[in-house]
Amino acid sequence: MASGGAAAMVFPGGADDNPGEARATVDGVTFERGAKLVLRPGTDRDLFDRMLDGRTATLERIYVGYDDRVYLAVTVDDDPGQELMRETGRYLFFFAGEVETT
């Protein structure tokens, strides 16, 4: 920080830091970045995830874990903070069995 000045705001991470996979197929269903999904979190998920049941989301990133499990990183379409979440690389994560393709 410069003397007498304000520090520039820098967000850790971001949309381009780790783009993940372009597509992945899980149980015969192919997921591609940018696809629209309907969220269907299971009843074993916490209240915040279950409140998203039926909401439409955009698939922003696809990550494959060390155990070959596919993680779908999404932003919720009608969330007023969607663009901020996308710009800063802050996503909600779901598994293939917790979403429906549209």
Secondary structure, DSSP 8 states (H G I E B T S, - for coil): --TTS------SS-TTT--B-SEEEETTEEEETT-EEEE---TTS-HHHHTTTT-EEEEEEEEE-TTS-EEEEEEETT-TTHHHHHHHT--EEE-GGGEEE-
